[in-house]
Amino acid sequence: MRDPEIADAVARLLPRLAPAAVLLTDDPGDAVRLLGEALGAPRAVDDPAIARRALARRVLRPSRWSGEQVLATTAPVDDDVVLAEALRALPARDRAAAVLLLVSGLPRDAGAVRPGEAEAAVARLVADLDRRDMDERRERARAARAYRVPGSAPAVEPPPPVLPDRLARLAAGRPLPPTAVETIAGAISATRRGRLRRRLQVSAGVVVATLLVALTPLLPQGPGAPPTVYGGPARGSLAAVEGFTEGLRDAPWPGAATEDRRLVFAGDVPGGRWALVATGGTASRPAAVAWFTGPAGSSPDRMVLRAVRSAPDPAAPLSLTEPAVGALVVVGVPGDRIAVSARPVVGADGSVTRDFRDAPSTAGVAVVALAPLPGSDVSAVRVRVVRDGSRPHVPPPTVVADPDESRVDVPMTLVRPGTPSPAGQEAVESRLRSVLGQLGAAAAATPVTALWSGDLPGPTSLSVLAVEQPSGALVVTAPYGYDADPGGPAVTSWCGTGVLPAGPPLEERVVALRCDIRDVSIRAEISRFLVVVAPRTAAAVRLLDGEGAVLSEHPLDDGVAVVRSPGEVAEVSVTTADGGTATAVPFVTADLTG
């Protein structure tokens, strides 16, 4: 494998290995050195599974740690300081085992970890992290006390993300330097040359030279250069327009040298003009790329920087969309077959699937007109690419949203009287925009029903909303909000978003959901509430466990009960006005991406 091929192989592996490497170290340079040593193992760059095993062996085998410690202790600037400190507090071997298991999936055949060792390391990390989180919340609550209006309730914090998600976010905040691929590839090449020199030293010079001459024709030849999105001439309807490329070189892009910019795509799209520009690195592997957009017919000096991506995967297609105007651009490799799904399909049985349609493309670029979704700042669009019989990974499109665009009101039907607090109303509007964006639904034309709005202890204002689908299924979401500090912005979140299959009319349904609220005033414990919304004439509800045993029974007020959960509630049974019963299970959070 030649040096350029090694660099291409490293670039393909980095998205899988870099998160673990930056969490195993506290310095980008150390992470690059660690990856260079691990990928220098035989065949490590040829197979992702071999690469993961090589990384595990490099950081877990005691014999490789005797003369050098790769894990650094210099603290970088992290958003999640508590998690970063908990990682640094672990012994090096525990830290390595926990990170490899949670972030990249510890190879069981790595030959470097004892049975149960990784799980025990994760348990120690979780215990220490819980203690540190609690201390941090107490400190924030103590600091906020001085600014709270006397007699007002303390702030209620939502629970932190699960540990794998926190680790992923921490890793995303520690990018490798732009030269990482070249540095790692150089280290691998040096390791291979050193390995070859050691082999050659066992034989006499003349004999070795003769063998090399004889064997060289027999050595397998590496494949051609892998496909790249960024190599080749610029594409798009404006790529050949005189002065357009030159004008984009002077467009405002902090940190990117004007003389180093290269146009990848420029063209007219529905409602505007867009361009993709690369800088740094090499022609096939830029250090960074940026999207510029402007109004229809705009000159280069009116194009505005919208999004920047550092160290992009050269083989991964890149896309940009603006939901409000219905524009989508996909830039792939010439010859790619591009298919687009505008939105997920929620079936009558509650399933979430997608239909993809081929998009016309030229030289690997597709410009697609979608149905405009005014006011939306979230995109439901997904892209699929077929390349030489395989499907490369395609990240979700980058979303362009105009912050000055006016919000579109969502028409809502109220089943019960009740208006959420200002904080609760802000939560409702924010969550509906997000859910409708994920569904690719027009806000002004989508039926939304508020089943109930009221207060949880705290006080926290909660609403239970149902978004009707064409199939008759219902997407149910439960946003909540509270005022953390007087005069400050409201804190908004949601308890869950699930899908209920088609069935009886909404006013006849029983909907049950769990809502976990973390209360900093009670030792930072999570209070789990159960909310049951039934027909307005229903009288009582029984909460049942997985064996059908009654955990507790509660009266319904206007068909609603809000109670502290007595345990793991598997089912609710509601007594209807005619003496019958209706049952439901608490809905679970659904993946709306399809």
N, C-alpha and C positions, 0 to 999 in steps of 0.2 A: 504494500500500500504506500503510494507516494505521499509526500507532505501535504499537497492540496486535498487529497482524499482523506487523510487523517483529520484535517481541519473540518471538512464537511461532516465526517462522522461525529466529531466532537460537538459540532453545532446541533446535530440532531439529538444527541444524548443530554445536552445541558438542561433542557427544560425538565427532564426527569430527575436529574441528579443534583442540580444546583440548589434547590430548596433544602435538601438534607445537608449539603456541604456548608451553606452559610449559617445553618443552625448549629452545626458541629464546631464552628469556629466563630470568632467575634471580629474578624478582620477579613475584608474581601481578598486581600493578597494571600492570606493563609488558606482561604477556601479554594482559590485557584491552585495553590501548591498541592493541597490535598487531592483535588481532582486530577492534577497532572500525575501524581504518584499512583493513584488508584487506576487510572485509565492506561497507565504504562504497563500494566500486567498483560500477559499474553492473551490476545483475542478480546480484550476488554472493550475495544472500540467497535468490534464486529457484531456484538449482540447485547441488547439492553440488559438481559438477565445476567450475563457474565459481568457486565459493568457494575451492576448492583452488588453482586457477590464480591467483586474486587474492592469496592468501596467499603463493604462491611468488614472484609478481612483486614483492610488497611487500618481501620480505626479500632478494631476489636481484638486483634491478635496481640497478646502481650509481647511476643518476640519482636514485633515491629515497633514497639513503643519504648524499648530499652534505651535507645540512644537519642530519641527525639520525641518531643511532644508537639503534635500538630495543633491541638486545641489551644486557642489563645484565651487570654483573660482580660484583654483590653475592652472596655465597654463601649460599643458603638451607640449612636443615637437611634433609639427605638421608640416607636409609638407605644408598644406594650412593654413598659419597663418592668412590670411585675413578672411577666412570663420570662423575660430575658434574664432577670436576676435569679429566678428559680432554676433555669437551665444552668447558669454558671455555678450555682451552689451544689449541683450534683457532682459526684465523682466522675472523672472523665469517662470511665467505662459505662457507668449508668447513663450518662448523658448520651453517649453514642448509641447504646442499645435502645433507649427510649425514642430518640429522634428517628433512627432507622426503621423502627417498627411503626411509628405513627405517621411519618411523612412519606417514606418510600416503600414501606412494606419490607420488613427484615427477611432476607432470604433464609429459609429454614435449612438449606443445604450449604450455607456459607462456611460451616465448619469452624465458626469462631464464637459461637454463643451457646451457653449451656441451656438445657430445657428450663423454661420458665423464667430465665434471667431477664429477658426483655420485658415481659409482663410485670415482673417485680419492680423493675426500674421505672416503668410507667406509673405504677401504683405509688411509688415514693415521690415522683414528680407531682402527681395529682394531689397528694396529701399536703405537700409543701406549698403548692400553688394555691390550694383552698385557704390555707392559713394566711398567706401573703395577700390574697384577694380580700379576705376579711379585714385584715389590718388596714389595707388601703381604703376600703369603704368606710371604716370607722374614722379614719383620719379625714376623709372628705366630709363626712357628716359633722365631725367636730368643727372643721373650718367653716362649714356652711351655717352652723348654729348662730354665729354672730350676725349673720345677715338675714335671718329669718324673722318674719313678723311674729311678735309674741302671740302664742296661742295657735299659730298655724301648724299644720301637720308637716312632719319631716318629709324630705324628698324620698321618692321611691325609685329605686334603680332597677332596670331590667336585668335579668340574669346575663352573665357573660357568655360569649359564644362557646361552643364545645371546644375541647382542647385541640383536636386536629385542625379545626378552622382557625383557632388562634395561632397555631404554629404556622399555618399556611400564610396568614397575614403578616406574621413577623418575618417570615422568609421573603415575602414579596417586598418588604421594606428594606431589604439588604441586597440590592442588585450587584451582580458581579461587574467589574470594570469592563469598558468596551473592548479592551484588548484581551479578554479572558480566553476566547477561542484560540487566538494565535499563540498565546502564552502556553496554554495546555497542550496544544498540538506540538509546539516546539519541545516541551518537556517529554512528550511521548516519543517523538523522533529521536531525541538525545538518548532516552532510555533504550530504544531499539538499537541505536548505533553502538551503545556501550555493550549491550547484550551480544551483538554480533561480534564485536571486537574480542570479547572474552572467549567466544567459541573458536574464533580463528586462531587464538594464541595456542591452542593445543596441538596444532600441526605446524610443520615447517612452512616457511613462506612460499617456497616454490610449489609445494603440494597444494597449499590452500589456494594459491592463484590458479592453478590448473583446475582444481575442483570448481572454483567459481566460474571460470570460463565455460566448463562443461555443463554446469547446472543452470546458468543464467537463462538459456532458452527454454528450460523446463519449468521455471518458476511461473506460478499463475499470475496473469496480468490483472491488475485492478480494474474495476468497472470504470466507465466514463464518468465525467463530472456529473454529480447529482443535479436534478432540476432546481432552478432558483427563480423566485418571483422577481428579483431585482436586476438580474443580468439582462443584457440585450438593450435594444433601443427603446426609447420612451414610447408609450402607447396612449391611445385616446384621440378623440377628434381634434384636440388642440395641440397635440404633441408636435406637429410640424408647422404650427403657426409661427411665423417669424417674430421674434422678440418676446414671445410668451415665456419660454424657458429662461431667457436671460432676466426677464422681469421678476420671476419667482426667486431667483438667486438673491435678490435684494429684499425679499419680503422679511418682515420681522420674525426672527427665530433665535431667541437668546441662546448663546453657547454654540451655535452652529456656524462655522466659517462659510462665508458666501462663496468663496472660490472652490469649496469642496462639495457643493451641492449638485445633485444629479436628479433630473426629472424622471420619474417612473411612470406616471400617468397624469394626463390633463385632459379634461373633456367637459362637455355640456351634459348636465343631468336635469331631471325634472325640477324646475324652479331655481336653477343656479349653475355655477361652474365650480368644479372640484379638481384638486390636484394632489398627487402623492409625490413627495420629494424625499430623497435619501441623502445622507451625509456620512462622512467618515468611513472607516473600514475599507472594504474593497468593493468593486463593482457588483459582485455577486453576494456579498455579505456586508451590508452597511452597518455602521455603528448605531444609527438611529434613523427612523423615518418619521415624517410628519404629514398630516393632512391639512390642506388649506382649502377654504371654501369662500365663495363670494356670490353675489346676486347674479341673475342671468345676464350674460353679456359683459360681465365685469372685466376690467383690465387687471393685470397682475398686481398692480399697486393697491387694488381694493380687496385682494384676497386676504383672509384672516386666518391665522394659525388656530386650528381647532383641537388637534390631538397629536401627541408625540409618543412613540414607542421606541424604547431603547433595546438594542441587541435583538432585533426581530429574528424569528426562525426563518431562514432564507427559503425553506421549502413550503412554509405555511401560507396559504392565500390570506390576503388582508381585505377587510371590507369596512365600509362606512355607510351609515344610514341616517336619515333625518325623518323620523316618523311623521312630524307635522305636515311635511310636504309630500311624503311618500316616495322619497328617492333612496336608491341603494346602488352602490358600486362595489363590485368584487374584482380584485386584482389578483390573478393567479399566474400560473405558468402557461405559456403558449401550448395549446393542445389540451388543456384541462376541459373537462365536461362539467359545467356548473349547473346546479339545481338549487332552487330557492323554495323555502316554505315560509309563507307570510305570517302564519299564526298556528298555534296548536288547535287540535280538534278535540273537544270534550264530548265523548259519546254518551248515549243515554244510560249506559251501565256505569258511568263514572270514570271510564278510562280516558287517558290523555295521549293522543297520538298525533302524528304529523303526516301531511301529504306534501311531497316535493315535486316541483315541476321544473323541467329543463328551462334554463334561461339562455336566450341567444347571446353568443359571445364572439368576440373577435380578438385573436392573439392572446387568449387567456383573460380577457376583460369583459365583464358583463355590466351593463348599465340597465337597471330595472326600475320600472315605474310601479309603485305599490299604491294601495288605497291610502290617501292621506288620513292621519289621525290627529286633528288639531288639538293642541294642548298636551299631547303626550310627550314625556321625556324618557320613556322606557320602550324598548323595542322587543317585539315577539319574534322577529325575523331570525331564521337560522339558514345556514348555507351548507350545502354538501357538494363535494368535488370528487370526481373520479379521474384518476391519473394513471395511465398504463395499467388498468385493471385493478388498482388499489384505491383506497380512500385515505388521503392524508388528513391529518387533524386540521380543522378549520375553526379558529376562535370565533365566538359570537361577534357580530359587527360592533364597531365603535359607534356610539350614538351621539349625534349632534342635536342639541336642544337649545333653543333661543331663550335665555332667561328673561327677556323682556316680553315674551309672548304672553298674552293674556290667558288665564286659565279658563277652561271650558267647564261650565256647571254641569254636574251629573244629576239628571232628574231622578228623584227617589220617592218611592211609595212607603208610607209609614203604616205598619201594622198596628202599632200602639202609640199613643201620644207620648211625647218625651223628646226633649232637646238636649243633646250632650253639652257639656261645658265648653267654653272657648277652646281649651286644650283638647278636649275630646273631639270637637268639630275639626280642629286642625289635623288630628290623627285620622279621622274619617276621610277627609279630602286627600291627604297624602297617601293613605293606603289604597284608596280607590284608584287614584292615578296609577299607582304601581301595578295593581292587579289587572286593571283594564289594559295597561301597556303590555303586560306579560301575555294577556289573552289576545292582543291585537284587535281590541274592540273599540269602537268609536264611543267616546264618553257620552255624547248627546243622544245616541241611539240605542244604548244598552239598558235594558230594564234592571234596576237595582231596587231591592226592597230592604228597608231597615226593620228587622224583626223585633229589635228591642234596643234601647239606649238607657243606661243608668249608671249608678256609681258602685264601685267596689270600695271596701275600706281603704283609706289612704289620705285624701280621697282620690280615686282614679276613675275617670270616666270611660266606660267601655260601651261599644256598640257591636251588635251582631248583624252583619249585612249579608245578603244573598244576591248573587249576580246570576241571572237566568241565562242559560245557554240555548242556542237554537234546537239542540237535541232534547231539551226538557230537563237536563241535568242542572245542578246548582253548584256554583262556586261560592263557598261560605267563608268569610273572613271576619276577624274580630279585632279591630284596632282599638287601642286605648291611649289616653294621654293624661298628663298631669303637669302641674306647674311646679317645677323643682325649686325655683327661687322667685320671690315676688318681683315683678317687672322684667324677669328674664324670659327667654324663649321656652315654649312648652316642650316637654319630653314626650315623644310619641313612639309607639311600637305596636306590636300586635301579638295576640295569643296564638294564632295559628290560621292557616288557610287550607281548607279541605274541599273535596268534591263529593257531592251527594248525588246518587243516581236519580233519574227521572222517577216521578211518583205522584203522590197526591198533591193537591194545591198547597201552596206555602202556608196558608193560614190553618191547614189541618195537619201540618207536620210537627214532629218532635225533633228538635235539634239540641244536641248536647256537646259541650266543649269544655276542655280544661284550660285554665289560665294560670300561669305561674308568675307571681309578682314577688320580686326581691325587696324586702323591707329593711332598710339600713337601720331603723330604730329598734329592731328586735334581733340583735346579734347577727345582722345581715342574713337572716334565714329566708328561704323561699316559702312564701305562702301560696298553696295551691287551692284555687277556687274552682268549683264546678258550676257552670251556668247551663241551665235547662230552659229552653224556650219551647212551649207546647201550645196547643190551641187555647184561646183565651178563656174558654169555659172549663178547662181541665182543673181538677181539684187538688191533686197530690201527686208526688213522685217518690218512688223508691229507688235507691241506689244499690246496685247488685255487684258482687265481685265475680271473678271468673268461674266460680263454682255455682253461681246462682243464689248465693246466700245474701240476705238483706244486710247491707252495711248501715243504712239509716233511711229514715222516711221524713219527708218535708212537705208542708203545704205549698201550694202555688198561689202567687198573687198576680192576677191577670194573666195566668198561664206561665209565669216565670218564677224560677227559684235560683237564687245565688247563694251558695253555701261553701264553707270550707270543706274541701274534699276529705271524707273520712278514711280514705285509703285508695287502693287501686280499683277504681270504678270501671267495670267492664261493660255495664249495660245500665240503662235507666228504664224504669217501667212507670208510665204515667196513667193515672186513673182518669178516664174521660167523663164528661158530664152524664152520659147514659149508663155509667157504671162499668163500661168496658175498659180495656187497657190498650195502650200503644207503647211500643218499645223502640229504643234507638241505642246505638253505641256512640260514645264520644268520638267525633271525627278526628282523623289523623291528618297531619300536614301533608299536602300533596305537592309533587313536583309538576309545576305548570309548564315546564319547558317542552315536554313531550319527547 
